[in-house]
Amino acid sequence: MEIRSLLHAAGLRYRVDARPLSEWRRRADLVFPRSHTAVFVDGCFWHGCPDHRTPPKANASWWRAKIARNRERDAETDEHLRAAGWTVIRVWEHEDPAEAAARIAEVVTQRRHDG
């Protein structure tokens, strides 16, 4: 939410929890249609953050496979969107919101001017 507030305060407009590509079922956390930029805020547990994940002890093998599949799906999503001409930005939930918002704003602004 803080990232969204900072981006809005910077004058950037976006869609929340939206499909970057209408024919595709996957959704991004933030979509900037004019600049073809999709932002995903990845949770440390669900997306296997190398710094902060703590593997569950119960059903460990199931969770390992689940998180591995999430990471595979993330890579497939990134590849599909890039092939369609989109820029993909991934932010970890533990990142500083101001730094993440600045990084996103820089990319979106640059893509608007280039496109």
N, CA, C and O atoms as a GROMACS GRO file, in nm:
protein
  460
    1MET      N    1   0.082  -0.120   0.000
    1MET     CA    2   0.000   0.000   0.000
    1MET      C    3   0.087   0.126   0.000
    1MET      O    4   0.053   0.225  -0.065
    2GLU      N    5   0.198   0.121   0.072
    2GLU     CA    6   0.282   0.240   0.078
    2GLU      C    7   0.344   0.269  -0.058
    2GLU      O    8   0.356   0.385  -0.097
    3ILE      N    9   0.383   0.165  -0.130
    3ILE     CA   10   0.438   0.184  -0.264
    3ILE      C   11   0.334   0.251  -0.352
    3ILE      O   12   0.365   0.345  -0.425
    4ARG      N   13   0.211   0.204  -0.345
    4ARG     CA   14   0.104   0.263  -0.425
    4ARG      C   15   0.084   0.410  -0.390
    4ARG      O   16   0.069   0.493  -0.479
    5SER      N   17   0.085   0.442  -0.262
    5SER     CA   18   0.067   0.581  -0.221
    5SER      C   19   0.178   0.670  -0.273
    5SER      O   20   0.154   0.781  -0.320
    6LEU      N   21   0.301   0.621  -0.266
    6LEU     CA   22   0.416   0.699  -0.314
    6LEU      C   23   0.409   0.720  -0.465
    6LEU      O   24   0.439   0.829  -0.515
    7LEU      N   25   0.370   0.617  -0.538
    7LEU     CA   26   0.359   0.630  -0.684
    7LEU      C   27   0.246   0.726  -0.721
    7LEU      O   28   0.261   0.807  -0.813
    8HIS      N   29   0.136   0.718  -0.651
    8HIS     CA   30   0.024   0.808  -0.678
    8HIS      C   31   0.064   0.952  -0.648
    8HIS      O   32   0.031   1.044  -0.724
    9ALA      N   33   0.134   0.973  -0.537
    9ALA     CA   34   0.180   1.107  -0.500
    9ALA      C   35   0.277   1.163  -0.604
    9ALA      O   36   0.288   1.285  -0.620
   10ALA      N   37   0.347   1.074  -0.674
   10ALA     CA   38   0.440   1.116  -0.779
   10ALA      C   39   0.368   1.143  -0.910
   10ALA      O   40   0.431   1.178  -1.010
   11GLY      N   41   0.236   1.128  -0.911
   11GLY     CA   42   0.158   1.159  -1.030
   11GLY      C   43   0.140   1.042  -1.125
   11GLY      O   44   0.089   1.060  -1.236
   12LEU      N   45   0.180   0.924  -1.084
   12LEU     CA   46   0.167   0.808  -1.170
   12LEU      C   47   0.033   0.740  -1.146
   12LEU      O   48  -0.012   0.726  -1.031
   13ARG      N   49  -0.031   0.698  -1.253
   13ARG     CA   50  -0.160   0.630  -1.243
   13ARG      C   51  -0.145   0.488  -1.293
   13ARG      O   52  -0.072   0.462  -1.389
   14TYR      N   53  -0.214   0.397  -1.228
   14TYR     CA   54  -0.195   0.256  -1.254
   14TYR      C   55  -0.325   0.182  -1.222
   14TYR      O   56  -0.417   0.238  -1.162
   15ARG      N   57  -0.328   0.058  -1.262
   15ARG     CA   58  -0.438  -0.031  -1.226
   15ARG      C   59  -0.386  -0.128  -1.120
   15ARG      O   60  -0.269  -0.167  -1.122
   16VAL      N   61  -0.472  -0.165  -1.029
   16VAL     CA   62  -0.436  -0.254  -0.919
   16VAL      C   63  -0.494  -0.393  -0.944
   16VAL      O   64  -0.610  -0.407  -0.983
   17ASP      N   65  -0.410  -0.496  -0.922
   17ASP     CA   66  -0.454  -0.635  -0.937
   17ASP      C   67  -0.524  -0.654  -1.072
   17ASP      O   68  -0.640  -0.695  -1.078
   18ALA      N   69  -0.451  -0.625  -1.178
   18ALA     CA   70  -0.509  -0.627  -1.312
   18ALA      C   71  -0.429  -0.717  -1.406
   18ALA      O   72  -0.313  -0.749  -1.381
   19ARG      N   73  -0.494  -0.757  -1.512
   19ARG     CA   74  -0.428  -0.836  -1.615
   19ARG      C   75  -0.352  -0.742  -1.709
   19ARG      O   76  -0.413  -0.654  -1.769
   20PRO      N   77  -0.223  -0.759  -1.722
   20PRO     CA   78  -0.150  -0.678  -1.819
   20PRO      C   79  -0.196  -0.709  -1.962
   20PRO      O   80  -0.207  -0.619  -2.046
   21LEU      N   81  -0.222  -0.836  -1.988
   21LEU     CA   82  -0.270  -0.880  -2.119
   21LEU      C   83  -0.412  -0.935  -2.100
   21LEU      O   84  -0.432  -1.031  -2.026
   22SER      N   85  -0.508  -0.875  -2.166
   22SER     CA   86  -0.648  -0.911  -2.141
   22SER      C   87  -0.679  -1.058  -2.170
   22SER      O   88  -0.767  -1.117  -2.107
   23GLU      N   89  -0.606  -1.117  -2.265
   23GLU     CA   90  -0.633  -1.257  -2.301
   23GLU      C   91  -0.563  -1.356  -2.208
   23GLU      O   92  -0.574  -1.478  -2.228
   24TRP      N   93  -0.492  -1.306  -2.110
   24TRP     CA   94  -0.413  -1.391  -2.023
   24TRP      C   95  -0.467  -1.384  -1.882
   24TRP      O   96  -0.505  -1.276  -1.837
   25ARG      N   97  -0.473  -1.495  -1.810
   25ARG     CA   98  -0.536  -1.498  -1.678
   25ARG      C   99  -0.450  -1.440  -1.566
   25ARG      O  100  -0.504  -1.403  -1.461
   26ARG      N  101  -0.322  -1.433  -1.585
   26ARG     CA  102  -0.236  -1.388  -1.474
   26ARG      C  103  -0.248  -1.237  -1.454
   26ARG      O  104  -0.264  -1.159  -1.547
   27ARG      N  105  -0.238  -1.200  -1.327
   27ARG     CA  106  -0.257  -1.061  -1.289
   27ARG      C  107  -0.131  -1.007  -1.223
   27ARG      O  108  -0.055  -1.080  -1.159
   28ALA      N  109  -0.110  -0.878  -1.241
   28ALA     CA  110   0.002  -0.810  -1.176
   28ALA      C  111  -0.054  -0.726  -1.062
   28ALA      O  112  -0.172  -0.690  -1.062
   29ASP      N  113   0.030  -0.696  -0.965
   29ASP     CA  114  -0.014  -0.612  -0.854
   29ASP      C  115  -0.042  -0.470  -0.900
   29ASP      O  116  -0.142  -0.410  -0.860
   30LEU      N  117   0.045  -0.417  -0.985
   30LEU     CA  118   0.026  -0.284  -1.044
   30LEU      C  119   0.051  -0.294  -1.193
   30LEU      O  120   0.147  -0.356  -1.237
   31VAL      N  121  -0.037  -0.231  -1.271
   31VAL     CA  122  -0.021  -0.231  -1.417
   31VAL      C  123  -0.024  -0.085  -1.464
   31VAL      O  124  -0.117  -0.010  -1.433
   32PHE      N  125   0.077  -0.049  -1.540
   32PHE     CA  126   0.086   0.082  -1.601
   32PHE      C  127   0.065   0.062  -1.752
   32PHE      O  128   0.161   0.039  -1.825
   33PRO      N  129  -0.060   0.069  -1.798
   33PRO     CA  130  -0.089   0.034  -1.938
   33PRO      C  131  -0.016   0.121  -2.040
   33PRO      O  132   0.032   0.069  -2.141
   34ARG      N  133  -0.007   0.252  -2.017
   34ARG     CA  134   0.056   0.341  -2.116
   34ARG      C  135   0.202   0.308  -2.138
   34ARG      O  136   0.252   0.320  -2.250
   35SER      N  137   0.271   0.268  -2.034
   35SER     CA  138   0.415   0.239  -2.047
   35SER      C  139   0.442   0.089  -2.060
   35SER      O  140   0.557   0.047  -2.065
   36HIS      N  141   0.336   0.009  -2.063
   36HIS     CA  142   0.350  -0.137  -2.070
   36HIS      C  143   0.447  -0.188  -1.963
   36HIS      O  144   0.546  -0.256  -1.992
   37THR      N  145   0.415  -0.153  -1.839
   37THR     CA  146   0.496  -0.196  -1.725
   37THR      C  147   0.407  -0.270  -1.626
   37THR      O  148   0.300  -0.221  -1.588
   38ALA      N  149   0.452  -0.387  -1.584
   38ALA     CA  150   0.380  -0.467  -1.485
   38ALA      C  151   0.468  -0.483  -1.362
   38ALA      O  152   0.586  -0.517  -1.373
   39VAL      N  153   0.410  -0.459  -1.246
   39VAL     CA  154   0.483  -0.467  -1.119
   39VAL      C  155   0.423  -0.580  -1.035
   39VAL      O  156   0.302  -0.589  -1.019
   40PHE      N  157   0.511  -0.663  -0.982
   40PHE     CA  158   0.471  -0.771  -0.894
   40PHE      C  159   0.542  -0.751  -0.761
   40PHE      O  160   0.664  -0.736  -0.757
   41VAL      N  161   0.466  -0.750  -0.652
   41VAL     CA  162   0.524  -0.742  -0.518
   41VAL      C  163   0.518  -0.885  -0.463
   41VAL      O  164   0.411  -0.936  -0.429
   42ASP      N  165   0.635  -0.948  -0.456
   42ASP     CA  166   0.644  -1.088  -0.418
   42ASP      C  167   0.665  -1.104  -0.268
   42ASP      O  168   0.753  -1.041  -0.208
   43GLY      N  169   0.584  -1.190  -0.208
   43GLY     CA  170   0.599  -1.223  -0.067
   43GLY      C  171   0.719  -1.314  -0.046
   43GLY      O  172   0.742  -1.405  -0.125
   44CYS      N  173   0.793  -1.290   0.058
   44CYS     CA  174   0.914  -1.368   0.084
   44CYS      C  175   0.885  -1.516   0.098
   44CYS      O  176   0.959  -1.599   0.044
   45PHE      N  177   0.780  -1.552   0.168
   45PHE     CA  178   0.749  -1.694   0.187
   45PHE      C  179   0.703  -1.757   0.057
   45PHE      O  180   0.758  -1.859   0.015
   46TRP      N  181   0.604  -1.699  -0.008
   46TRP     CA  182   0.539  -1.760  -0.124
   46TRP      C  183   0.627  -1.766  -0.248
   46TRP      O  184   0.606  -1.850  -0.336
   47HIS      N  185   0.724  -1.676  -0.256
   47HIS     CA  186   0.808  -1.671  -0.377
   47HIS      C  187   0.953  -1.710  -0.349
   47HIS      O  188   1.038  -1.695  -0.436
   48GLY      N  189   0.980  -1.759  -0.230
   48GLY     CA  190   1.111  -1.816  -0.198
   48GLY      C  191   1.224  -1.715  -0.191
   48GLY      O  192   1.329  -1.736  -0.251
   49CYS      N  193   1.203  -1.607  -0.118
   49CYS     CA  194   1.309  -1.506  -0.102
   49CYS      C  195   1.435  -1.572  -0.048
   49CYS      O  196   1.431  -1.641   0.054
   50PRO      N  197   1.548  -1.551  -0.115
   50PRO     CA  198   1.672  -1.614  -0.068
   50PRO      C  199   1.719  -1.559   0.067
   50PRO      O  200   1.797  -1.624   0.136
   51ASP      N  201   1.673  -1.440   0.104
   51ASP     CA  202   1.718  -1.379   0.229
   51ASP      C  203   1.625  -1.406   0.348
   51ASP      O  204   1.672  -1.414   0.461
   52HIS      N  205   1.495  -1.419   0.324
   52HIS     CA  206   1.401  -1.419   0.434
   52HIS      C  207   1.310  -1.540   0.446
   52HIS      O  208   1.234  -1.551   0.542
   53ARG      N  209   1.315  -1.629   0.353
   53ARG     CA  210   1.223  -1.743   0.363
   53ARG      C  211   1.267  -1.836   0.475
   53ARG      O  212   1.386  -1.855   0.501
   54THR      N  213   1.169  -1.893   0.537
   54THR     CA  214   1.195  -1.996   0.637
   54THR      C  215   1.109  -2.116   0.598
   54THR      O  216   0.987  -2.112   0.609
   55PRO      N  217   1.174  -2.222   0.554
   55PRO     CA  218   1.098  -2.338   0.507
   55PRO      C  219   1.018  -2.401   0.620
   55PRO      O  220   1.070  -2.419   0.730
   56PRO      N  221   0.893  -2.434   0.594
   56PRO     CA  222   0.812  -2.500   0.697
   56PRO      C  223   0.868  -2.639   0.729
   56PRO      O  224   0.924  -2.706   0.642
   57LYS      N  225   0.853  -2.680   0.852
   57LYS     CA  226   0.901  -2.813   0.892
   57LYS      C  227   0.796  -2.920   0.861
   57LYS      O  228   0.830  -3.033   0.826
   58ALA      N  229   0.669  -2.884   0.876
   58ALA     CA  230   0.562  -2.979   0.844
   58ALA      C  231   0.541  -2.981   0.693
   58ALA      O  232   0.534  -2.876   0.629
   59ASN      N  233   0.530  -3.099   0.637
   59ASN     CA  234   0.510  -3.116   0.493
   59ASN      C  235   0.617  -3.045   0.411
   59ASN      O  236   0.587  -2.983   0.308
   60ALA      N  237   0.740  -3.054   0.455
   60ALA     CA  238   0.851  -2.979   0.394
   60ALA      C  239   0.864  -3.006   0.244
   60ALA      O  240   0.884  -2.913   0.166
   61SER      N  241   0.853  -3.130   0.203
   61SER     CA  242   0.871  -3.159   0.059
   61SER      C  243   0.758  -3.100  -0.023
   61SER      O  244   0.782  -3.052  -0.134
   62TRP      N  245   0.637  -3.103   0.028
   62TRP     CA  246   0.524  -3.043  -0.044
   62TRP      C  247   0.544  -2.893  -0.060
   62TRP      O  248   0.523  -2.838  -0.168
   63TRP      N  249   0.586  -2.827   0.049
   63TRP     CA  250   0.608  -2.682   0.043
   63TRP      C  251   0.724  -2.646  -0.049
   63TRP      O  252   0.718  -2.546  -0.120
   64ARG      N  253   0.829  -2.728  -0.048
   64ARG     CA  254   0.941  -2.703  -0.139
   64ARG      C  255   0.893  -2.704  -0.284
   64ARG      O  256   0.928  -2.616  -0.363
   65ALA      N  257   0.813  -2.805  -0.318
   65ALA     CA  258   0.761  -2.817  -0.454
   65ALA      C  259   0.666  -2.702  -0.487
   65ALA      O  260   0.669  -2.648  -0.597
   66LYS      N  261   0.582  -2.664  -0.391
   66LYS     CA  262   0.488  -2.555  -0.412
   66LYS      C  263   0.561  -2.424  -0.440
   66LYS      O  264   0.527  -2.354  -0.535
   67ILE      N  265   0.659  -2.392  -0.360
   67ILE     CA  266   0.732  -2.267  -0.377
   67ILE      C  267   0.816  -2.271  -0.504
   67ILE      O  268   0.829  -2.170  -0.574
   68ALA      N  269   0.872  -2.387  -0.536
   68ALA     CA  270   0.947  -2.401  -0.662
   68ALA      C  271   0.854  -2.376  -0.781
   68ALA      O  272   0.894  -2.310  -0.877
   69ARG      N  273   0.732  -2.427  -0.775
   69ARG     CA  274   0.637  -2.404  -0.884
   69ARG      C  275   0.598  -2.257  -0.892
   69ARG      O  276   0.583  -2.203  -1.002
   70ASN      N  277   0.583  -2.191  -0.777
   70ASN     CA  278   0.555  -2.047  -0.778
   70ASN      C  279   0.666  -1.972  -0.850
   70ASN      O  280   0.639  -1.883  -0.931
   71ARG      N  281   0.790  -2.008  -0.821
   71ARG     CA  282   0.904  -1.940  -0.884
   71ARG      C  283   0.908  -1.969  -1.035
   71ARG      O  284   0.940  -1.880  -1.114
   72GLU      N  285   0.875  -2.091  -1.073
   72GLU     CA  286   0.868  -2.125  -1.216
   72GLU      C  287   0.760  -2.042  -1.286
   72GLU      O  288   0.781  -1.990  -1.395
   73ARG      N  289   0.645  -2.031  -1.221
   73ARG     CA  290   0.536  -1.952  -1.278
   73ARG      C  291   0.575  -1.805  -1.289
   73ARG      O  292   0.540  -1.738  -1.387
   74ASP      N  293   0.647  -1.754  -1.189
   74ASP     CA  294   0.695  -1.616  -1.197
   74ASP      C  295   0.784  -1.598  -1.320
   74ASP      O  296   0.770  -1.500  -1.393
   75ALA      N  297   0.875  -1.691  -1.342
   75ALA     CA  298   0.966  -1.682  -1.458
   75ALA      C  299   0.888  -1.692  -1.589
   75ALA      O  300   0.917  -1.620  -1.684
   76GLU      N  301   0.789  -1.782  -1.594
   76GLU     CA  302   0.706  -1.793  -1.715
   76GLU      C  303   0.630  -1.663  -1.741
   76GLU      O  304   0.620  -1.617  -1.854
   77THR      N  305   0.577  -1.606  -1.635
   77THR     CA  306   0.503  -1.480  -1.647
   77THR      C  307   0.594  -1.370  -1.700
   77THR      O  308   0.557  -1.299  -1.793
   78ASP      N  309   0.713  -1.357  -1.642
   78ASP     CA  310   0.808  -1.256  -1.686
   78ASP      C  311   0.841  -1.274  -1.833
   78ASP      O  312   0.841  -1.178  -1.910
   79GLU      N  313   0.870  -1.397  -1.872
   79GLU     CA  314   0.907  -1.426  -2.010
   79GLU      C  315   0.793  -1.393  -2.107
   79GLU      O  316   0.815  -1.333  -2.212
   80HIS      N  317   0.672  -1.432  -2.071
   80HIS     CA  318   0.556  -1.408  -2.156
   80HIS      C  319   0.532  -1.257  -2.174
   80HIS      O  320   0.508  -1.210  -2.285
   81LEU      N  321   0.537  -1.183  -2.064
   81LEU     CA  322   0.514  -1.039  -2.072
   81LEU      C  323   0.624  -0.969  -2.151
   81LEU      O  324   0.595  -0.880  -2.232
   82ARG      N  325   0.747  -1.007  -2.129
   82ARG     CA  326   0.858  -0.945  -2.203
   82ARG      C  327   0.846  -0.973  -2.353
   82ARG      O  328   0.874  -0.886  -2.435
   83ALA      N  329   0.806  -1.094  -2.387
   83ALA     CA  330   0.787  -1.128  -2.528
   83ALA      C  331   0.676  -1.044  -2.592
   83ALA      O  332   0.677  -1.021  -2.712
   84ALA      N  333   0.582  -0.998  -2.510
   84ALA     CA  334   0.472  -0.914  -2.558
   84ALA      C  335   0.507  -0.766  -2.553
   84ALA      O  336   0.422  -0.681  -2.579
   85GLY      N  337   0.633  -0.734  -2.518
   85GLY     CA  338   0.677  -0.595  -2.516
   85GLY      C  339   0.660  -0.522  -2.385
   85GLY      O  340   0.669  -0.399  -2.382
   86TRP      N  341   0.636  -0.594  -2.278
   86TRP     CA  342   0.617  -0.533  -2.148
   86TRP      C  343   0.747  -0.534  -2.068
   86TRP      O  344   0.833  -0.620  -2.088
   87THR      N  345   0.759  -0.438  -1.978
   87THR     CA  346   0.867  -0.437  -1.880
   87THR      C  347   0.809  -0.495  -1.751
   87THR      O  348   0.700  -0.457  -1.708
   88VAL      N  349   0.884  -0.585  -1.690
   88VAL     CA  350   0.840  -0.649  -1.566
   88VAL      C  351   0.931  -0.603  -1.453
   88VAL      O  352   1.054  -0.608  -1.465
   89ILE      N  353   0.870  -0.560  -1.345
   89ILE     CA  354   0.945  -0.521  -1.226
   89ILE      C  355   0.897  -0.609  -1.112
   89ILE      O  356   0.777  -0.620  -1.087
   90ARG      N  357   0.990  -0.672  -1.044
   90ARG     CA  358   0.957  -0.754  -0.927
   90ARG      C  359   1.017  -0.688  -0.804
   90ARG      O  360   1.134  -0.650  -0.802
   91VAL      N  361   0.935  -0.675  -0.702
   91VAL     CA  362   0.974  -0.612  -0.576
   91VAL      C  363   0.949  -0.714  -0.465
   91VAL      O  364   0.842  -0.774  -0.460
   92TRP      N  365   1.046  -0.733  -0.378
   92TRP     CA  366   1.025  -0.819  -0.261
   92TRP      C  367   0.948  -0.741  -0.156
   92TRP      O  368   0.967  -0.620  -0.143
   93GLU      N  369   0.863  -0.809  -0.082
   93GLU     CA  370   0.783  -0.743   0.021
   93GLU      C  371   0.868  -0.676   0.128
   93GLU      O  372   0.822  -0.583   0.194
   94HIS      N  373   0.992  -0.722   0.146
   94HIS     CA  374   1.078  -0.666   0.250
   94HIS      C  375   1.154  -0.541   0.203
   94HIS      O  376   1.220  -0.475   0.284
   95GLU      N  377   1.146  -0.509   0.075
   95GLU     CA  378   1.220  -0.392   0.023
   95GLU      C  379   1.164  -0.263   0.081
   95GLU      O  380   1.046  -0.253   0.115
   96ASP      N  381   1.251  -0.165   0.091
   96ASP     CA  382   1.209  -0.033   0.136
   96ASP      C  383   1.109   0.024   0.035
   96ASP      O  384   1.140   0.034  -0.083
   97PRO      N  385   0.989   0.061   0.081
   97PRO     CA  386   0.886   0.109  -0.012
   97PRO      C  387   0.929   0.233  -0.092
   97PRO      O  388   0.897   0.244  -0.211
   98ALA      N  389   1.002   0.325  -0.029
   98ALA     CA  390   1.044   0.445  -0.100
   98ALA      C  391   1.142   0.411  -0.212
   98ALA      O  392   1.135   0.467  -0.322
   99GLU      N  393   1.234   0.319  -0.184
   99GLU     CA  394   1.330   0.279  -0.287
   99GLU      C  395   1.260   0.203  -0.400
   99GLU      O  396   1.290   0.225  -0.517
  100ALA      N  397   1.168   0.115  -0.365
  100ALA     CA  398   1.095   0.040  -0.466
  100ALA      C  399   1.011   0.135  -0.552
  100ALA      O  400   1.010   0.122  -0.675
  101ALA      N  401   0.942   0.229  -0.489
  101ALA     CA  402   0.860   0.325  -0.565
  101ALA      C  403   0.946   0.410  -0.658
  101ALA      O  404   0.906   0.438  -0.770
  102ALA      N  405   1.064   0.450  -0.611
  102ALA     CA  406   1.154   0.530  -0.695
  102ALA      C  407   1.200   0.449  -0.816
  102ALA      O  408   1.207   0.501  -0.927
  103ARG      N  409   1.230   0.323  -0.794
  103ARG     CA  410   1.274   0.236  -0.905
  103ARG      C  411   1.162   0.217  -1.006
  103ARG      O  412   1.185   0.223  -1.127
  104ILE      N  413   1.042   0.195  -0.957
  104ILE     CA  414   0.927   0.178  -1.045
  104ILE      C  415   0.900   0.307  -1.123
  104ILE      O  416   0.882   0.304  -1.245
  105ALA      N  417   0.898   0.419  -1.053
  105ALA     CA  418   0.870   0.548  -1.117
  105ALA      C  419   0.972   0.578  -1.227
  105ALA      O  420   0.936   0.629  -1.333
  106GLU      N  421   1.096   0.547  -1.202
  106GLU     CA  422   1.201   0.572  -1.301
  106GLU      C  423   1.175   0.491  -1.428
  106GLU      O  424   1.185   0.544  -1.539
  107VAL      N  425   1.142   0.365  -1.412
  107VAL     CA  426   1.117   0.279  -1.528
  107VAL      C  427   0.992   0.325  -1.603
  107VAL      O  428   0.994   0.337  -1.726
  108VAL      N  429   0.885   0.351  -1.531
  108VAL     CA  430   0.759   0.391  -1.595
  108VAL      C  431   0.779   0.522  -1.671
  108VAL      O  432   0.735   0.535  -1.785
  109THR      N  433   0.843   0.618  -1.609
  109THR     CA  434   0.866   0.747  -1.673
  109THR      C  435   0.953   0.731  -1.798
  109THR      O  436   0.924   0.791  -1.902
  110GLN      N  437   1.057   0.652  -1.787
  110GLN     CA  438   1.146   0.629  -1.902
  110GLN      C  439   1.071   0.560  -2.016
  110GLN      O  440   1.087   0.597  -2.132
  111ARG      N  441   0.991   0.460  -1.983
  111ARG     CA  442   0.916   0.387  -2.086
  111ARG      C  443   0.815   0.478  -2.155
  111ARG      O  444   0.791   0.464  -2.275
  112ARG      N  445   0.756   0.570  -2.081
  112ARG     CA  446   0.661   0.664  -2.142
  112ARG      C  447   0.730   0.753  -2.245
  112ARG      O  448   0.674   0.782  -2.351
  113HIS      N  449   0.851   0.797  -2.211
  113HIS     CA  450   0.924   0.886  -2.302
  113HIS      C  451   0.983   0.812  -2.421
  113HIS      O  452   0.998   0.869  -2.529
  114ASP      N  453   1.016   0.684  -2.401
  114ASP     CA  454   1.074   0.605  -2.511
  114ASP      C  455   0.965   0.554  -2.605
  114ASP      O  456   0.987   0.541  -2.726
  115GLY      N  457   0.849   0.525  -2.549
  115GLY     CA  458   0.745   0.459  -2.626
  115GLY      C  459   0.664   0.550  -2.708
  115GLY      O  460   0.573   0.506  -2.778
   0.00000   0.00000   0.00000
